């Protein structure tokens, strides 16, 4: 780890506290991700001047990483919800088929005239009261 990252890491508890203030359940993960991102993409001169850390830069980096994680989590939840809806839809179709099968069996037990009346009203979607 570069010396300039050691300077940033001195404030580790503060970074964790900042991420926790965003409402994050796992602040350590985001802080670790911040260290990796800063090391990979940022020039030390943008963050450290005269051995002082630009806390505003770090705050924005942490916030953006947190928002990225929140968005990713919401997308995963949405995909999970859509999958549940599809499964639920299939279950509903299967239940409807079972109910219609039982209805057909029940209608078959009717006298021919009652069966004819039921079929006419069932297919026309009208009520006998109309």
Beta strands, then each sheet from edge to edge (+ up, - down):
strand 1: 48-49
strand 2: 52-53
sheet 1: 1+ 2-
end
